Amino acid sequence: MEFSGRQGGSAAESVVAASGVIAAAIVLVAVGAIQVLEGISALAADAIIVVGPSYVYQWNLTGWGIVHVVLGGLLILLGAALTTGAVWAKVGAITLAALSLIANFAWLPYAPWWSVLIIALDAFAIWAITTWHPHRWQGRSPTAMPGRQETATPAASVASPPSATDRPGGAQ
């Protein structure tokens, strides 16, 4: 069976994405833990959080703390559920990673480096989850993936040189 176009992708891309979905689950759990810690820090009005000049997306730290704790907790749960491969876990993980990405964009003035890191990790998780299609490779050997050539030739298909009896005119 041949796969073509964006739906099929390359074999290398699928292998990276399949490895990436496990990494995405780990990343989502880590991002969730970081967000919970950021939320606790914001709720405690910790000195780590720097409140700069006002900007369009400004909330008080209690509001941001609650957002980060709730998002973080849900990301941890869905990151763990993602390892089951359930469709609801994939949809939920993509949705929450997108919400986390948006929330951290708005959180940039408070913790710019952490926000940029989490935005990048969320983007990776979304890519890995959306490009992984495990049903493509079920029951197939790694050499059967598109783009890979079989190198071994079965012995039955190798033709032997013609013998004297196979020549026109036969054996004499």
ABEGO torsion letter per residue (X at the ends): XBBBEAAAEBAAAAAAAAAAAAAAAAAAAAAAAAAAAAAAAAAAGBAABBBBBBBAABBBAAAAAAAAAAAAAAAAAAAAAAAAGBAAAAAAAAAAAAAAAAAAAAAAAABAAAAAAAAAAAAAAAAAAAABBAAAABGBBAAABBGBBBABBBAAABBBBBBAAABBGEBX
